[in-house]
Amino acid sequence: MAARKNTAGLSRDLELLDRIVDADGAPSSVSELAAQTGRDKSQISRALSTLADAGILDRDATSRGYVIGWRMHTIAAQSLEAHVAAASRPYLRQLASTYGETAEVVVLRADETIIIASEASRHALAPYARVGAAGPAASSSTCRAILATEPPELAATWLTPKRIAEAPGLRCTTPAKFAAEVARAREAGYSIVVDEFEEGVVGCSAPIRGPSGVAVAALGITAPKFRFEDSLIDAARTVRRLANQISNDLGSAAGKRSSLLNL
């Protein structure tokens, strides 16, 4: 197979975009990006100017640094993640209101889980749940809930040494134990973690399925262990029910069957 053309240039541009996104809205200068990437300033300046001309980036009038531009927001609004987030919002509010804890919708991307929608806890002490925040997938309940909708052989091979190393609180530290945990999530319709994603934090999640029946995201609650551990099973069942309703709204026949089974 012939090598794809221009992939190296695209990869370099994506690296710049990632760095600018990581700045959380603060303008990124050519010098800063050069220092972060080890690339020549003139190359970076040309790349950023091209991206700005296309509306992918915007240049701050005061600092002359670069921020994400209008076209990125337009593209993002048409993504699957945006559609799932919009469908989930009323259920997120309901979940957060019922339990008073942080509710979130999360997607699984390679080694990370990424929050695409959240509703904050009413408590001052609560886990960080900013939209766009990412964390190691292996130790999360959301990862297991999502993998539970995939063929079982995927869970048996998903837990690599790299993923174990990136999740220091992980208890299922062999592929077989991890696959068994995913199987339990498949049977129950939800997944629970205690002190795995972070010491003193508990969580529960259930899959949000697309039309094919495979999860496109997961709905969950994350909360301090001292405040929420006793409510975890009840919350997990509520999360499962609401996730099935979101799945129904997205057109998942599997979600409809699950809703009937979980009544």
C-alpha positions as protocol buffer text, in pm:
chain_id: "A"
residue {
  index: 1
  type: MET
  ca { x: 0 y: 0 z: 0 }
}
residue {
  index: 2
  type: ALA
  ca { x: 134 y: 343 z: -93 }
}
residue {
  index: 3
  type: ALA
  ca { x: 208 y: 581 z: 194 }
}
residue {
  index: 4
  type: ARG
  ca { x: -43 y: 860 z: 243 }
}
residue {
  index: 5
  type: LYS
  ca { x: 76 y: 1198 z: 131 }
}
residue {
  index: 6
  type: ASN
  ca { x: 108 y: 1498 z: 365 }
}
residue {
  index: 7
  type: THR
  ca { x: 35 y: 1298 z: 680 }
}
residue {
  index: 8
  type: ALA
  ca { x: 348 y: 1432 z: 851 }
}
residue {
  index: 9
  type: GLY
  ca { x: 236 y: 1793 z: 796 }
}
residue {
  index: 10
  type: LEU
  ca { x: -112 y: 1713 z: 921 }
}
residue {
  index: 11
  type: SER
  ca { x: 30 y: 1545 z: 1232 }
}
residue {
  index: 12
  type: ARG
  ca { x: 241 y: 1852 z: 1306 }
}
residue {
  index: 13
  type: ASP
  ca { x: -61 y: 2080 z: 1265 }
}
residue {
  index: 14
  type: LEU
  ca { x: -267 y: 1858 z: 1496 }
}
residue {
  index: 15
  type: GLU
  ca { x: 10 y: 1875 z: 1756 }
}
residue {
  index: 16
  type: LEU
  ca { x: -11 y: 2255 z: 1747 }
}
residue {
  index: 17
  type: LEU
  ca { x: -388 y: 2242 z: 1784 }
}
residue {
  index: 18
  type: ASP
  ca { x: -355 y: 2009 z: 2082 }
}
residue {
  index: 19
  type: ARG
  ca { x: -111 y: 2248 z: 2250 }
}
residue {
  index: 20
  type: ILE
  ca { x: -345 y: 2542 z: 2192 }
}
residue {
  index: 21
  type: VAL
  ca { x: -641 y: 2347 z: 2331 }
}
residue {
  index: 22
  type: ASP
  ca { x: -434 y: 2257 z: 2640 }
}
residue {
  index: 23
  type: ALA
  ca { x: -390 y: 2630 z: 2707 }
}
residue {
  index: 24
  type: ASP
  ca { x: -759 y: 2645 z: 2813 }
}
residue {
  index: 25
  type: GLY
  ca { x: -842 y: 2958 z: 2616 }
}
residue {
  index: 26
  type: ALA
  ca { x: -521 y: 3150 z: 2690 }
}
residue {
  index: 27
  type: PRO
  ca { x: -356 y: 3269 z: 2365 }
}
residue {
  index: 28
  type: SER
  ca { x: -51 y: 3065 z: 2263 }
}
residue {
  index: 29
  type: SER
  ca { x: 241 y: 3247 z: 2106 }
}
residue {
  index: 30
  type: VAL
  ca { x: 472 y: 3121 z: 1833 }
}
residue {
  index: 31
  type: SER
  ca { x: 762 y: 3124 z: 2082 }
}
residue {
  index: 32
  type: GLU
  ca { x: 571 y: 2920 z: 2338 }
}
residue {
  index: 33
  type: LEU
  ca { x: 467 y: 2661 z: 2080 }
}
residue {
  index: 34
  type: ALA
  ca { x: 821 y: 2640 z: 1945 }
}
residue {
  index: 35
  type: ALA
  ca { x: 954 y: 2574 z: 2295 }
}
residue {
  index: 36
  type: GLN
  ca { x: 687 y: 2310 z: 2361 }
}
residue {
  index: 37
  type: THR
  ca { x: 732 y: 2123 z: 2032 }
}
residue {
  index: 38
  type: GLY
  ca { x: 1101 y: 2179 z: 1961 }
}
residue {
  index: 39
  type: ARG
  ca { x: 1020 y: 2307 z: 1614 }
}
residue {
  index: 40
  type: ASP
  ca { x: 1148 y: 2607 z: 1420 }
}
residue {
  index: 41
  type: LYS
  ca { x: 959 y: 2933 z: 1486 }
}
residue {
  index: 42
  type: SER
  ca { x: 927 y: 3018 z: 1116 }
}
residue {
  index: 43
  type: GLN
  ca { x: 767 y: 2679 z: 1042 }
}
residue {
  index: 44
  type: ILE
  ca { x: 523 y: 2720 z: 1328 }
}
residue {
  index: 45
  type: SER
  ca { x: 439 y: 3077 z: 1225 }
}
residue {
  index: 46
  type: ARG
  ca { x: 355 y: 2965 z: 870 }
}
residue {
  index: 47
  type: ALA
  ca { x: 143 y: 2676 z: 994 }
}
residue {
  index: 48
  type: LEU
  ca { x: -49 y: 2893 z: 1238 }
}
residue {
  index: 49
  type: SER
  ca { x: -112 y: 3160 z: 975 }
}
residue {
  index: 50
  type: THR
  ca { x: -252 y: 2899 z: 737 }
}
residue {
  index: 51
  type: LEU
  ca { x: -479 y: 2760 z: 1007 }
}
residue {
  index: 52
  type: ALA
  ca { x: -595 y: 3111 z: 1098 }
}
residue {
  index: 53
  type: ASP
  ca { x: -675 y: 3189 z: 733 }
}
residue {
  index: 54
  type: ALA
  ca { x: -897 y: 2880 z: 730 }
}
residue {
  index: 55
  type: GLY
  ca { x: -1079 y: 2981 z: 1050 }
}
residue {
  index: 56
  type: ILE
  ca { x: -936 y: 2687 z: 1244 }
}
residue {
  index: 57
  type: LEU
  ca { x: -748 y: 2934 z: 1465 }
}
residue {
  index: 58
  type: ASP
  ca { x: -803 y: 3296 z: 1558 }
}
residue {
  index: 59
  type: ARG
  ca { x: -535 y: 3550 z: 1651 }
}
residue {
  index: 60
  type: ASP
  ca { x: -584 y: 3749 z: 1969 }
}
residue {
  index: 61
  type: ALA
  ca { x: -571 y: 4120 z: 1887 }
}
residue {
  index: 62
  type: THR
  ca { x: -389 y: 4216 z: 2207 }
}
residue {
  index: 63
  type: SER
  ca { x: -133 y: 3940 z: 2267 }
}
residue {
  index: 64
  type: ARG
  ca { x: -105 y: 3827 z: 1902 }
}
residue {
  index: 65
  type: GLY
  ca { x: -121 y: 3471 z: 2030 }
}
residue {
  index: 66
  type: TYR
  ca { x: -347 y: 3206 z: 1884 }
}
residue {
  index: 67
  type: VAL
  ca { x: -672 y: 3056 z: 2012 }
}
residue {
  index: 68
  type: ILE
  ca { x: -922 y: 2810 z: 1866 }
}
residue {
  index: 69
  type: GLY
  ca { x: -1122 y: 2969 z: 1585 }
}
residue {
  index: 70
  type: TRP
  ca { x: -1483 y: 2976 z: 1473 }
}
residue {
  index: 71
  type: ARG
  ca { x: -1457 y: 2689 z: 1226 }
}
residue {
  index: 72
  type: MET
  ca { x: -1351 y: 2444 z: 1496 }
}
residue {
  index: 73
  type: HIS
  ca { x: -1664 y: 2528 z: 1692 }
}
residue {
  index: 74
  type: THR
  ca { x: -1878 y: 2483 z: 1380 }
}
residue {
  index: 75
  type: ILE
  ca { x: -1725 y: 2142 z: 1312 }
}
residue {
  index: 76
  type: ALA
  ca { x: -1753 y: 2034 z: 1675 }
}
residue {
  index: 77
  type: ALA
  ca { x: -2123 y: 2124 z: 1682 }
}
residue {
  index: 78
  type: GLN
  ca { x: -2186 y: 1862 z: 1412 }
}
residue {
  index: 79
  type: SER
  ca { x: -1997 y: 1581 z: 1584 }
}
residue {
  index: 80
  type: LEU
  ca { x: -2143 y: 1267 z: 1733 }
}
residue {
  index: 81
  type: GLU
  ca { x: -2019 y: 1381 z: 2074 }
}
residue {
  index: 82
  type: ALA
  ca { x: -2216 y: 1706 z: 2047 }
}
residue {
  index: 83
  type: HIS
  ca { x: -2530 y: 1513 z: 1951 }
}
residue {
  index: 84
  type: VAL
  ca { x: -2491 y: 1274 z: 2244 }
}
residue {
  index: 85
  type: ALA
  ca { x: -2420 y: 1560 z: 2485 }
}
residue {
  index: 86
  type: ALA
  ca { x: -2733 y: 1746 z: 2374 }
}
residue {
  index: 87
  type: ALA
  ca { x: -2952 y: 1435 z: 2412 }
}
residue {
  index: 88
  type: SER
  ca { x: -2806 y: 1370 z: 2758 }
}
residue {
  index: 89
  type: ARG
  ca { x: -2848 y: 1713 z: 2917 }
}
residue {
  index: 90
  type: PRO
  ca { x: -3196 y: 1673 z: 3073 }
}
residue {
  index: 91
  type: TYR
  ca { x: -3095 y: 1336 z: 3217 }
}
residue {
  index: 92
  type: LEU
  ca { x: -2770 y: 1479 z: 3354 }
}
residue {
  index: 93
  type: ARG
  ca { x: -2968 y: 1749 z: 3534 }
}
residue {
  index: 94
  type: GLN
  ca { x: -3208 y: 1489 z: 3671 }
}
residue {
  index: 95
  type: LEU
  ca { x: -2924 y: 1268 z: 3793 }
}
residue {
  index: 96
  type: ALA
  ca { x: -2733 y: 1552 z: 3958 }
}
residue {
  index: 97
  type: SER
  ca { x: -3051 y: 1683 z: 4120 }
}
residue {
  index: 98
  type: THR
  ca { x: -3148 y: 1340 z: 4256 }
}
residue {
  index: 99
  type: TYR
  ca { x: -2814 y: 1261 z: 4419 }
}
residue {
  index: 100
  type: GLY
  ca { x: -2653 y: 1603 z: 4455 }
}
residue {
  index: 101
  type: GLU
  ca { x: -2330 y: 1471 z: 4303 }
}
residue {
  index: 102
  type: THR
  ca { x: -2136 y: 1533 z: 3982 }
}
residue {
  index: 103
  type: ALA
  ca { x: -2298 y: 1368 z: 3681 }
}
residue {
  index: 104
  type: GLU
  ca { x: -2117 y: 1334 z: 3350 }
}
residue {
  index: 105
  type: VAL
  ca { x: -2126 y: 1186 z: 3003 }
}
residue {
  index: 106
  type: VAL
  ca { x: -1795 y: 1039 z: 2894 }
}
residue {
  index: 107
  type: VAL
  ca { x: -1653 y: 889 z: 2575 }
}
residue {
  index: 108
  type: LEU
  ca { x: -1371 y: 637 z: 2543 }
}
residue {
  index: 109
  type: ARG
  ca { x: -1093 y: 736 z: 2306 }
}
residue {
  index: 110
  type: ALA
  ca { x: -791 y: 503 z: 2292 }
}
residue {
  index: 111
  type: ASP
  ca { x: -632 y: 511 z: 2640 }
}
residue {
  index: 112
  type: GLU
  ca { x: -841 y: 796 z: 2780 }
}
residue {
  index: 113
  type: THR
  ca { x: -1192 y: 879 z: 2890 }
}
residue {
  index: 114
  type: ILE
  ca { x: -1302 y: 1231 z: 2795 }
}
residue {
  index: 115
  type: ILE
  ca { x: -1591 y: 1424 z: 2951 }
}
residue {
  index: 116
  type: ILE
  ca { x: -1826 y: 1566 z: 2684 }
}
residue {
  index: 117
  type: ALA
  ca { x: -2103 y: 1692 z: 2917 }
}
residue {
  index: 118
  type: SER
  ca { x: -2135 y: 1738 z: 3292 }
}
residue {
  index: 119
  type: GLU
  ca { x: -2358 y: 1870 z: 3566 }
}
residue {
  index: 120
  type: ALA
  ca { x: -2182 y: 1993 z: 3877 }
}
residue {
  index: 121
  type: SER
  ca { x: -2231 y: 1865 z: 4230 }
}
residue {
  index: 122
  type: ARG
  ca { x: -2412 y: 2091 z: 4475 }
}
residue {
  index: 123
  type: HIS
  ca { x: -2129 y: 2031 z: 4723 }
}
residue {
  index: 124
  type: ALA
  ca { x: -1814 y: 2240 z: 4749 }
}
residue {
  index: 125
  type: LEU
  ca { x: -1603 y: 1923 z: 4778 }
}
residue {
  index: 126
  type: ALA
  ca { x: -1653 y: 1734 z: 4453 }
}
residue {
  index: 127
  type: PRO
  ca { x: -1442 y: 1570 z: 4180 }
}
residue {
  index: 128
  type: TYR
  ca { x: -1322 y: 1788 z: 3893 }
}
residue {
  index: 129
  type: ALA
  ca { x: -1548 y: 1738 z: 3591 }
}
residue {
  index: 130
  type: ARG
  ca { x: -1470 y: 2003 z: 3330 }
}
residue {
  index: 131
  type: VAL
  ca { x: -1593 y: 1929 z: 2978 }
}
residue {
  index: 132
  type: GLY
  ca { x: -1291 y: 1818 z: 2778 }
}
residue {
  index: 133
  type: ALA
  ca { x: -1106 y: 1681 z: 3082 }
}
residue {
  index: 134
  type: ALA
  ca { x: -940 y: 1345 z: 3018 }
}
residue {
  index: 135
  type: GLY
  ca { x: -822 y: 1067 z: 3246 }
}
residue {
  index: 136
  type: PRO
  ca { x: -675 y: 715 z: 3230 }
}
residue {
  index: 137
  type: ALA
  ca { x: -946 y: 487 z: 3097 }
}
residue {
  index: 138
  type: ALA
  ca { x: -845 y: 158 z: 3258 }
}
residue {
  index: 139
  type: SER
  ca { x: -939 y: 258 z: 3614 }
}
residue {
  index: 140
  type: SER
  ca { x: -1270 y: 421 z: 3524 }
}
residue {
  index: 141
  type: SER
  ca { x: -1620 y: 278 z: 3547 }
}
residue {
  index: 142
  type: THR
  ca { x: -1706 y: 446 z: 3216 }
}
residue {
  index: 143
  type: CYS
  ca { x: -1447 y: 246 z: 3024 }
}
residue {
  index: 144
  type: ARG
  ca { x: -1581 y: -84 z: 3155 }
}
residue {
  index: 145
  type: ALA
  ca { x: -1942 y: 15 z: 3089 }
}
residue {
  index: 146
  type: ILE
  ca { x: -1859 y: 102 z: 2729 }
}
residue {
  index: 147
  type: LEU
  ca { x: -1647 y: -210 z: 2666 }
}
residue {
  index: 148
  type: ALA
  ca { x: -1933 y: -420 z: 2805 }
}
residue {
  index: 149
  type: THR
  ca { x: -2130 y: -349 z: 2486 }
}
residue {
  index: 150
  type: GLU
  ca { x: -1847 y: -472 z: 2263 }
}
residue {
  index: 151
  type: PRO
  ca { x: -1761 y: -836 z: 2183 }
}
residue {
  index: 152
  type: PRO
  ca { x: -1612 y: -1009 z: 2492 }
}
residue {
  index: 153
  type: GLU
  ca { x: -1284 y: -1082 z: 2315 }
}
residue {
  index: 154
  type: LEU
  ca { x: -1210 y: -708 z: 2297 }
}
residue {
  index: 155
  type: ALA
  ca { x: -1207 y: -674 z: 2677 }
}
residue {
  index: 156
  type: ALA
  ca { x: -970 y: -970 z: 2699 }
}
residue {
  index: 157
  type: THR
  ca { x: -708 y: -789 z: 2492 }
}
residue {
  index: 158
  type: TRP
  ca { x: -778 y: -424 z: 2580 }
}
residue {
  index: 159
  type: LEU
  ca { x: -572 y: -404 z: 2901 }
}
residue {
  index: 160
  type: THR
  ca { x: -215 y: -354 z: 2779 }
}
residue {
  index: 161
  type: PRO
  ca { x: 93 y: -293 z: 2999 }
}
residue {
  index: 162
  type: LYS
  ca { x: 88 y: 72 z: 2892 }
}
residue {
  index: 163
  type: ARG
  ca { x: -271 y: 115 z: 3009 }
}
residue {
  index: 164
  type: ILE
  ca { x: -193 y: -54 z: 3339 }
}
residue {
  index: 165
  type: ALA
  ca { x: 101 y: 181 z: 3396 }
}
residue {
  index: 166
  type: GLU
  ca { x: -118 y: 487 z: 3329 }
}
residue {
  index: 167
  type: ALA
  ca { x: -378 y: 381 z: 3587 }
}
residue {
  index: 168
  type: PRO
  ca { x: -195 y: 349 z: 3922 }
}
residue {
  index: 169
  type: GLY
  ca { x: -512 y: 281 z: 4122 }
}
residue {
  index: 170
  type: LEU
  ca { x: -622 y: -9 z: 3899 }
}
residue {
  index: 171
  type: ARG
  ca { x: -716 y: -326 z: 4085 }
}
residue {
  index: 172
  type: CYS
  ca { x: -782 y: -551 z: 3783 }
}
residue {
  index: 173
  type: THR
  ca { x: -417 y: -563 z: 3682 }
}
residue {
  index: 174
  type: THR
  ca { x: -429 y: -862 z: 3447 }
}
residue {
  index: 175
  type: PRO
  ca { x: -624 y: -891 z: 3119 }
}
residue {
  index: 176
  type: ALA
  ca { x: -821 y: -1185 z: 3261 }
}
residue {
  index: 177
  type: LYS
  ca { x: -930 y: -996 z: 3574 }
}
residue {
  index: 178
  type: PHE
  ca { x: -1015 y: -690 z: 3370 }
}
residue {
  index: 179
  type: ALA
  ca { x: -1223 y: -897 z: 3125 }
}
residue {
  index: 180
  type: ALA
  ca { x: -1408 y: -1052 z: 3420 }
}
residue {
  index: 181
  type: GLU
  ca { x: -1488 y: -704 z: 3552 }
}
residue {
  index: 182
  type: VAL
  ca { x: -1622 y: -603 z: 3211 }
}
residue {
  index: 183
  type: ALA
  ca { x: -1830 y: -923 z: 3204 }
}
residue {
  index: 184
  type: ARG
  ca { x: -1985 y: -827 z: 3539 }
}
residue {
  index: 185
  type: ALA
  ca { x: -2068 y: -486 z: 3396 }
}
residue {
  index: 186
  type: ARG
  ca { x: -2227 y: -655 z: 3095 }
}
residue {
  index: 187
  type: GLU
  ca { x: -2443 y: -871 z: 3321 }
}
residue {
  index: 188
  type: ALA
  ca { x: -2548 y: -590 z: 3557 }
}
residue {
  index: 189
  type: GLY
  ca { x: -2586 y: -317 z: 3296 }
}
residue {
  index: 190
  type: TYR
  ca { x: -2357 y: -87 z: 3491 }
}
residue {
  index: 191
  type: SER
  ca { x: -2002 y: -68 z: 3630 }
}
residue {
  index: 192
  type: ILE
  ca { x: -1878 y: 50 z: 3971 }
}
residue {
  index: 193
  type: VAL
  ca { x: -1530 y: 154 z: 4086 }
}
residue {
  index: 194
  type: VAL
  ca { x: -1408 y: 233 z: 4437 }
}
residue {
  index: 195
  type: ASP
  ca { x: -1068 y: 394 z: 4502 }
}
residue {
  index: 196
  type: GLU
  ca { x: -946 y: 306 z: 4152 }
}
residue {
  index: 197
  type: PHE
  ca { x: -980 y: 622 z: 3945 }
}
residue {
  index: 198
  type: GLU
  ca { x: -861 y: 821 z: 4247 }
}
residue {
  index: 199
  type: GLU
  ca { x: -813 y: 738 z: 4614 }
}
residue {
  index: 200
  type: GLY
  ca { x: -1124 y: 834 z: 4810 }
}
residue {
  index: 201
  type: VAL
  ca { x: -1341 y: 860 z: 4498 }
}
residue {
  index: 202
  type: VAL
  ca { x: -1620 y: 625 z: 4383 }
}
residue {
  index: 203
  type: GLY
  ca { x: -1806 y: 611 z: 4057 }
}
residue {
  index: 204
  type: CYS
  ca { x: -2072 y: 425 z: 3864 }
}
residue {
  index: 205
  type: SER
  ca { x: -2152 y: 428 z: 3494 }
}
residue {
  index: 206
  type: ALA
  ca { x: -2383 y: 271 z: 3238 }
}
residue {
  index: 207
  type: PRO
  ca { x: -2350 y: 262 z: 2859 }
}
residue {
  index: 208
  type: ILE
  ca { x: -2526 y: 500 z: 2625 }
}
residue {
  index: 209
  type: ARG
  ca { x: -2585 y: 298 z: 2309 }
}
residue {
  index: 210
  type: GLY
  ca { x: -2614 y: 418 z: 1952 }
}
residue {
  index: 211
  type: PRO
  ca { x: -2846 y: 269 z: 1688 }
}
residue {
  index: 212
  type: SER
  ca { x: -2612 y: -30 z: 1640 }
}
residue {
  index: 213
  type: GLY
  ca { x: -2641 y: -126 z: 2008 }
}
residue {
  index: 214
  type: VAL
  ca { x: -2274 y: -53 z: 2076 }
}
residue {
  index: 215
  type: ALA
  ca { x: -2198 y: 220 z: 2330 }
}
residue {
  index: 216
  type: VAL
  ca { x: -2111 y: 564 z: 2198 }
}
residue {
  index: 217
  type: ALA
  ca { x: -2060 y: 705 z: 2549 }
}
residue {
  index: 218
  type: ALA
  ca { x: -2139 y: 635 z: 2913 }
}
residue {
  index: 219
  type: LEU
  ca { x: -2347 y: 817 z: 3173 }
}
residue {
  index: 220
  type: GLY
  ca { x: -2207 y: 823 z: 3525 }
}
residue {
  index: 221
  type: ILE
  ca { x: -2170 y: 976 z: 3868 }
}
residue {
  index: 222
  type: THR
  ca { x: -1839 y: 1051 z: 4041 }
}
residue {
  index: 223
  type: ALA
  ca { x: -1835 y: 1141 z: 4409 }
}
residue {
  index: 224
  type: PRO
  ca { x: -1628 y: 1134 z: 4730 }
}
residue {
  index: 225
  type: LYS
  ca { x: -1627 y: 790 z: 4888 }
}
residue {
  index: 226
  type: PHE
  ca { x: -1710 y: 911 z: 5242 }
}
residue {
  index: 227
  type: ARG
  ca { x: -2028 y: 1077 z: 5118 }
}
residue {
  index: 228
  type: PHE
  ca { x: -2154 y: 843 z: 4848 }
}
residue {
  index: 229
  type: GLU
  ca { x: -2034 y: 484 z: 4894 }
}
residue {
  index: 230
  type: ASP
  ca { x: -2356 y: 375 z: 5068 }
}
residue {
  index: 231
  type: SER
  ca { x: -2564 y: 514 z: 4780 }
}
residue {
  index: 232
  type: LEU
  ca { x: -2354 y: 362 z: 4503 }
}
residue {
  index: 233
  type: ILE
  ca { x: -2567 y: 59 z: 4412 }
}
residue {
  index: 234
  type: ASP
  ca { x: -2892 y: 257 z: 4412 }
}
residue {
  index: 235
  type: ALA
  ca { x: -2728 y: 529 z: 4202 }
}
residue {
  index: 236
  type: ALA
  ca { x: -2589 y: 273 z: 3958 }
}
residue {
  index: 237
  type: ARG
  ca { x: -2939 y: 138 z: 3893 }
}
residue {
  index: 238
  type: THR
  ca { x: -3068 y: 490 z: 3835 }
}
residue {
  index: 239
  type: VAL
  ca { x: -2776 y: 562 z: 3603 }
}
residue {
  index: 240
  type: ARG
  ca { x: -2856 y: 244 z: 3411 }
}
residue {
  index: 241
  type: ARG
  ca { x: -3221 y: 345 z: 3370 }
}
residue {
  index: 242
  type: LEU
  ca { x: -3139 y: 698 z: 3254 }
}
residue {
  index: 243
  type: ALA
  ca { x: -2865 y: 576 z: 3020 }
}
residue {
  index: 244
  type: ASN
  ca { x: -3117 y: 343 z: 2860 }
}
residue {
  index: 245
  type: GLN
  ca { x: -3355 y: 636 z: 2811 }
}
residue {
  index: 246
  type: ILE
  ca { x: -3082 y: 836 z: 2640 }
}
residue {
  index: 247
  type: SER
  ca { x: -3010 y: 532 z: 2423 }
}
residue {
  index: 248
  type: ASN
  ca { x: -3378 y: 521 z: 2329 }
}
residue {
  index: 249
  type: ASP
  ca { x: -3366 y: 887 z: 2232 }
}
residue {
  index: 250
  type: LEU
  ca { x: -3066 y: 811 z: 2010 }
}
residue {
  index: 251
  type: GLY
  ca { x: -3257 y: 532 z: 1838 }
}
residue {
  index: 252
  type: SER
  ca { x: -3097 y: 229 z: 2000 }
}
residue {
  index: 253
  type: ALA
  ca { x: -3310 y: -86 z: 1987 }
}
residue {
  index: 254
  type: ALA
  ca { x: -3072 y: -236 z: 2245 }
}
residue {
  index: 255
  type: GLY
  ca { x: -3153 y: 52 z: 2477 }
}
residue {
  index: 256
  type: LYS
  ca { x: -3524 y: -18 z: 2444 }
}
residue {
  index: 257
  type: ARG
  ca { x: -3474 y: -386 z: 2527 }
}
residue {
  index: 258
  type: SER
  ca { x: -3257 y: -295 z: 2826 }
}
residue {
  index: 259
  type: SER
  ca { x: -3519 y: -51 z: 2952 }
}
residue {
  index: 260
  type: LEU
  ca { x: -3780 y: -325 z: 2954 }
}
residue {
  index: 261
  type: LEU
  ca { x: -3548 y: -571 z: 3128 }
}
residue {
  index: 262
  type: ASN
  ca { x: -3449 y: -319 z: 3394 }
}
residue {
  index: 263
  type: LEU
  ca { x: -3796 y: -200 z: 3490 }
}
